[in-house]
Amino acid sequence: MGNRPLRILEIGIGKDCRVIRRGLYDDAFASISNTNNIELIGVDIVPLQPGVLEKAKDVLSKENNNVLFKFVRGTPPELLKDFDDDYFDCIICTLTLCSVDDPTFALNEIKRVLRKDGGTFGYVKHVAVNPDESQYRILEFQQLALDGVQQLLADNCHLHRYTDNYISNVFGASSTILTKERFIVDDMWPVSCQTTTNNDKNTDDNEKEVKKKKKSRWEKIKEAWVEYRYVFVAYYVVAWATPVLPIWMGLECFGLDGVALLEYIGVDNVIPSISNWNPSLINGLIAIEINELGEIVRLPLVISTTPTVAKMWRNRGKK
């Protein structure tokens, strides 16, 4: 590192700088403070509470006079583009990748700015219940049921996202896992299922690029369903229901008598009481059937445009 400071990035530092204020850095900083200055940058999508920045700096200064701490508000992909490759010696990420639109892109940016020859990446994440964790089926159901609401109310936080798989795909083959743990925190429902890992980023003389395993079409479909299923269902329901009322109104305006039409095609021979039915109700059923004729166009259109609609929905209100 030469004479430069030890550079640490904490992504998801929280509005209360919880790791700093709980003194969780103190022992580690004390062990290296005699030989290195330390540059600590905290990042979060939410602003700090009033007075927290000053209190965090006070906590750090009591134990270490050579720690420079600053806070930056924003999301990992956008903020990290301002840093050079191999800039940070250590990156800590807590409960943040659940909220980014593209976890793979964010993780590749984290990997880019992390020092290649021994940089350390540690994280604590809430994750989706794995398919083989049969003892947590109720929690999985809760994650799936509440996922859409959680995204709307909690800064795009996904309850049922396999974040640890994203991390393994980006870091797995080019790093050594120093520690790994998966656990349940009941007091943090519904983000109870969590995992933590400490990865040491390896390199060789030529820094070989890790080739990603090519995913099958079925794997891509499953990933897309997990990521967009709630938006797809809501989008499809709206796309299906919207034309029904205009079609029905058109039939009514043109004077179509649904009962007379059914009698014309001989339905009254099967159901004699059809003459007593409400013509407007029958027109409504006819409108639904006419609407179904558009399914050959509607379904492919909804499938192909769901990612775009999801992105527009998540970015609503943003400048």
C-alpha positions as CSV (number, residue, x, y, z in Angstrom):
1,M,0.0,0.0,0.0
2,G,3.0,2.3,0.3
3,N,2.3,5.5,2.3
4,R,-1.4,5.7,1.3
5,P,-4.1,5.1,4.0
6,L,-6.0,1.8,4.4
7,R,-9.2,2.3,2.5
8,I,-12.4,0.8,3.8
9,L,-15.9,1.1,2.2
10,E,-19.0,0.3,4.2
11,I,-22.1,0.0,2.0
12,G,-25.3,0.2,3.9
13,I,-23.9,2.0,6.8
14,G,-27.4,2.9,8.0
15,K,-28.9,6.1,9.1
16,D,-27.4,5.7,12.6
17,C,-23.9,4.4,11.5
18,R,-24.6,1.4,13.7
19,V,-21.3,-0.5,13.2
20,I,-19.2,2.6,14.2
21,R,-21.4,3.6,17.1
22,R,-21.5,0.1,18.6
23,G,-17.7,0.1,18.6
24,L,-17.4,-2.8,16.2
25,Y,-14.5,-1.3,14.4
26,D,-12.5,-0.4,17.5
27,D,-10.4,-3.6,18.0
28,A,-9.5,-3.9,14.3
29,F,-8.6,-0.2,14.0
30,A,-6.5,-0.4,17.2
31,S,-4.5,-3.3,15.8
32,I,-3.4,-1.3,12.7
33,S,-3.6,2.3,13.7
34,N,0.0,2.5,14.7
35,T,1.2,1.7,11.2
36,N,-1.5,3.0,8.9
37,N,-3.9,5.9,8.5
38,I,-7.4,4.8,7.8
39,E,-9.9,6.2,5.3
40,L,-13.5,5.0,6.0
41,I,-16.3,5.9,3.6
42,G,-19.9,5.1,4.5
43,V,-22.6,4.8,1.9
44,D,-26.3,4.4,2.2
45,I,-29.5,5.2,0.2
46,V,-31.1,6.9,3.2
47,P,-29.7,10.1,4.8
48,L,-28.1,10.0,8.2
49,Q,-30.1,11.1,11.2
50,P,-29.4,14.6,12.6
51,G,-26.2,14.6,14.6
52,V,-25.2,11.0,13.7
53,L,-22.2,12.0,11.6
54,E,-20.7,14.0,14.4
55,K,-21.3,11.3,17.0
56,A,-19.8,8.6,14.7
57,K,-16.6,10.8,14.2
58,D,-16.5,11.2,18.0
59,V,-16.6,7.5,18.6
60,L,-13.8,6.9,16.1
61,S,-11.6,9.7,17.4
62,K,-11.8,8.4,21.0
63,E,-10.0,5.2,20.0
64,N,-8.1,6.3,16.9
65,N,-6.9,9.8,15.8
66,N,-5.9,8.7,12.4
67,V,-9.3,7.6,11.0
68,L,-10.8,9.9,8.3
69,F,-14.6,9.2,8.0
70,K,-17.1,10.6,5.6
71,F,-20.6,9.7,4.5
72,V,-21.9,9.6,1.0
73,R,-25.6,9.1,0.1
74,G,-26.5,7.0,-2.9
75,T,-26.6,3.4,-4.3
76,P,-23.5,1.3,-4.9
77,P,-23.4,1.2,-8.8
78,E,-23.8,4.9,-9.2
79,L,-21.3,5.9,-6.5
80,L,-18.6,3.4,-7.2
81,K,-18.1,4.6,-10.8
82,D,-16.2,7.5,-9.3
83,F,-13.5,5.3,-7.9
84,D,-10.5,3.8,-9.7
85,D,-10.0,0.0,-10.0
86,D,-8.5,-1.7,-7.0
87,Y,-9.2,1.4,-4.8
88,F,-10.4,-0.2,-1.6
89,D,-8.6,-2.7,0.6
90,C,-11.8,-3.8,2.3
91,I,-15.5,-3.5,1.5
92,I,-18.3,-4.3,3.9
93,C,-21.8,-4.6,2.6
94,T,-24.9,-4.9,4.9
95,L,-28.5,-5.2,3.9
96,T,-28.2,-3.2,0.7
97,L,-28.0,-5.5,-2.3
98,C,-31.7,-6.4,-1.7
99,S,-32.6,-2.9,-2.9
100,V,-30.5,-2.4,-6.0
101,D,-32.2,-2.9,-9.4
102,D,-29.3,-5.0,-10.8
103,P,-27.4,-7.0,-8.1
104,T,-25.0,-8.4,-10.7
105,F,-24.0,-5.0,-12.0
106,A,-23.6,-3.7,-8.4
107,L,-21.4,-6.6,-7.4
108,N,-19.2,-6.3,-10.5
109,E,-18.6,-2.7,-9.5
110,I,-17.8,-3.7,-6.0
111,K,-15.4,-6.3,-7.4
112,R,-13.8,-3.8,-9.7
113,V,-13.0,-1.3,-7.0
114,L,-11.8,-3.9,-4.5
115,R,-8.0,-4.5,-4.4
116,K,-7.1,-7.6,-6.4
117,D,-4.2,-8.8,-4.4
118,G,-5.8,-9.7,-1.1
119,G,-8.7,-7.2,-0.9
120,T,-11.4,-8.4,1.5
121,F,-15.2,-8.3,0.9
122,G,-17.5,-9.1,3.8
123,Y,-21.3,-8.9,3.9
124,V,-24.4,-9.6,6.0
125,K,-27.5,-10.0,3.9
126,H,-31.1,-11.1,4.3
127,V,-31.9,-13.7,1.6
128,A,-34.6,-15.9,0.2
129,V,-35.2,-19.2,1.9
130,N,-33.5,-21.9,-0.2
131,P,-35.5,-24.7,-1.8
132,D,-33.8,-27.3,0.4
133,E,-34.6,-25.5,3.7
134,S,-37.9,-27.3,4.2
135,Q,-38.0,-26.3,7.8
136,Y,-38.6,-22.7,6.8
137,R,-41.5,-23.2,4.4
138,I,-43.8,-20.8,6.4
139,L,-41.1,-18.1,6.3
140,E,-40.7,-18.6,2.5
141,F,-44.4,-18.3,2.0
142,Q,-44.4,-15.0,4.0
143,Q,-41.4,-13.7,2.0
144,L,-43.3,-14.5,-1.3
145,A,-46.6,-13.0,-0.1
146,L,-45.1,-9.8,1.3
147,D,-42.3,-9.2,-1.3
148,G,-44.3,-6.8,-3.5
149,V,-45.4,-4.7,-0.5
150,Q,-41.9,-4.6,0.9
151,Q,-40.5,-3.3,-2.3
152,L,-43.1,-0.5,-2.3
153,L,-42.6,0.5,1.3
154,A,-39.0,-0.2,2.0
155,D,-36.8,1.4,-0.7
156,N,-37.2,-1.4,-3.2
157,C,-36.1,-4.0,-0.7
158,H,-36.7,-7.6,-2.0
159,L,-37.7,-10.1,0.7
160,H,-37.2,-13.1,-1.6
161,R,-34.0,-12.5,-3.5
162,Y,-31.2,-15.1,-3.7
163,T,-28.5,-12.4,-3.0
164,D,-25.9,-15.0,-1.8
165,N,-26.2,-16.7,-5.2
166,Y,-25.5,-13.4,-7.0
167,I,-22.4,-12.9,-4.8
168,S,-21.2,-16.4,-5.4
169,N,-21.6,-16.0,-9.2
170,V,-19.5,-12.8,-9.2
171,F,-16.9,-13.6,-6.5
172,G,-17.0,-17.3,-6.2
173,A,-14.2,-18.6,-8.5
174,S,-11.9,-15.7,-7.9
175,S,-11.9,-15.5,-4.1
176,T,-11.3,-17.6,-1.0
177,I,-14.2,-17.9,1.5
178,L,-12.6,-17.2,4.9
179,T,-15.8,-17.6,6.9
180,K,-19.5,-18.3,6.0
181,E,-22.6,-18.6,8.0
182,R,-26.3,-18.9,7.4
183,F,-28.8,-18.1,10.2
184,I,-32.3,-17.1,11.3
185,V,-32.9,-13.9,13.3
186,D,-36.4,-14.2,14.6
187,D,-36.5,-10.6,15.9
188,M,-35.9,-9.2,12.4
189,W,-39.0,-10.7,10.7
190,P,-39.7,-10.7,7.8
191,V,-35.9,-10.3,6.9
192,S,-35.1,-13.2,9.3
193,C,-33.2,-15.5,6.9
194,Q,-29.7,-14.1,6.7
195,T,-26.2,-15.0,5.6
196,T,-22.7,-13.6,6.2
197,T,-19.4,-14.3,4.4
198,N,-15.9,-13.0,4.4
199,N,-14.2,-13.4,1.1
200,D,-10.5,-12.8,0.3
201,K,-10.0,-11.8,-3.3
202,N,-7.3,-13.8,-4.9
203,T,-5.2,-13.1,-8.0
204,D,-2.4,-14.8,-10.0
205,D,0.4,-13.2,-12.0
206,N,-1.8,-12.6,-15.0
207,E,-5.1,-12.0,-13.1
208,K,-7.1,-14.5,-15.2
209,E,-10.6,-13.6,-15.9
210,V,-13.3,-15.8,-14.4
211,K,-15.5,-17.1,-17.1
212,K,-19.1,-17.2,-16.2
213,K,-21.0,-20.4,-16.7
214,K,-23.4,-20.0,-19.5
215,K,-27.0,-20.2,-18.2
216,S,-29.6,-22.3,-19.9
217,R,-32.7,-20.7,-21.3
218,W,-34.7,-22.4,-18.5
219,E,-32.4,-21.0,-15.8
220,K,-32.9,-17.5,-17.3
221,I,-36.6,-17.9,-17.3
222,K,-36.6,-19.0,-13.7
223,E,-34.4,-16.1,-12.7
224,A,-36.7,-13.7,-14.5
225,W,-39.8,-15.1,-12.9
226,V,-38.2,-14.8,-9.4
227,E,-37.2,-11.2,-10.1
228,Y,-40.4,-9.9,-11.9
229,R,-43.2,-12.2,-10.9
230,Y,-45.2,-9.7,-8.9
231,V,-44.9,-6.9,-11.5
232,F,-45.8,-9.4,-14.2
233,V,-49.0,-10.6,-12.5
234,A,-50.2,-7.0,-11.8
235,Y,-49.2,-5.9,-15.3
236,Y,-50.9,-8.8,-16.9
237,V,-54.2,-8.4,-14.9
238,V,-54.3,-4.7,-15.9
239,A,-53.5,-5.5,-19.6
240,W,-56.2,-8.2,-19.6
241,A,-59.0,-6.3,-17.8
242,T,-58.5,-2.9,-19.5
243,P,-60.1,-3.8,-22.9
244,V,-63.2,-5.5,-21.5
245,L,-65.1,-2.4,-20.6
246,P,-64.6,-0.6,-23.9
247,I,-65.6,-3.7,-25.8
248,W,-68.7,-4.2,-23.7
249,M,-69.6,-0.5,-24.2
250,G,-69.1,-0.9,-27.9
251,L,-71.5,-3.8,-28.1
252,E,-74.1,-1.9,-26.1
253,C,-73.8,1.2,-28.2
254,F,-74.2,-0.8,-31.4
255,G,-77.4,-2.4,-30.0
256,L,-76.2,-6.0,-29.9
257,D,-78.7,-8.2,-28.1
258,G,-76.7,-11.0,-26.6
259,V,-79.7,-13.1,-25.8
260,A,-81.0,-12.9,-29.4
261,L,-77.6,-13.9,-30.6
262,L,-77.5,-17.0,-28.4
263,E,-81.0,-17.9,-29.5
264,Y,-79.9,-17.5,-33.1
265,I,-77.2,-20.0,-32.7
266,G,-79.5,-22.5,-31.0
267,V,-78.4,-22.2,-27.3
268,D,-82.1,-21.9,-26.3
269,N,-82.5,-25.6,-27.4
270,V,-80.1,-26.5,-24.6
271,I,-81.1,-23.9,-22.1
272,P,-84.8,-23.0,-22.5
273,S,-84.7,-20.3,-19.9
274,I,-82.2,-18.2,-21.8
275,S,-84.9,-15.7,-22.9
276,N,-85.1,-14.5,-19.3
277,W,-81.4,-13.6,-19.1
278,N,-80.2,-10.0,-19.0
279,P,-78.9,-9.0,-22.5
280,S,-76.3,-6.6,-21.0
281,L,-74.9,-9.5,-18.9
282,I,-74.6,-11.7,-22.0
283,N,-72.9,-8.8,-23.8
284,G,-70.4,-8.7,-21.0
285,L,-69.6,-12.4,-21.4
286,I,-69.3,-11.8,-25.2
287,A,-66.9,-8.9,-24.5
288,I,-64.7,-11.2,-22.4
289,E,-64.6,-13.8,-25.2
290,I,-63.7,-11.1,-27.8
291,N,-61.0,-9.9,-25.4
292,E,-59.5,-13.4,-25.3
293,L,-58.9,-13.2,-29.0
294,G,-56.1,-10.7,-28.3
295,E,-54.3,-13.1,-26.0
296,I,-51.9,-14.2,-28.8
297,V,-50.6,-10.7,-28.9
298,R,-51.2,-9.6,-25.3
299,L,-49.2,-12.3,-23.4
300,P,-46.0,-12.0,-25.5
301,L,-46.2,-8.3,-25.2
302,V,-46.6,-8.3,-21.4
303,I,-43.7,-10.8,-21.0
304,S,-41.3,-8.9,-23.2
305,T,-42.1,-5.5,-21.6
306,T,-42.3,-6.5,-17.9
307,P,-38.7,-5.7,-17.1
308,T,-39.1,-2.2,-18.6
309,V,-42.4,-1.7,-16.7
310,A,-40.7,-2.9,-13.5
311,K,-37.8,-0.5,-13.8
312,M,-40.2,2.4,-14.6
313,W,-42.3,1.5,-11.5
314,R,-39.2,1.3,-9.2
315,N,-37.9,4.6,-10.5
316,R,-41.1,6.5,-10.1
317,G,-40.7,9.8,-8.4
318,K,-36.9,9.8,-9.0
319,K,-35.4,12.7,-10.9
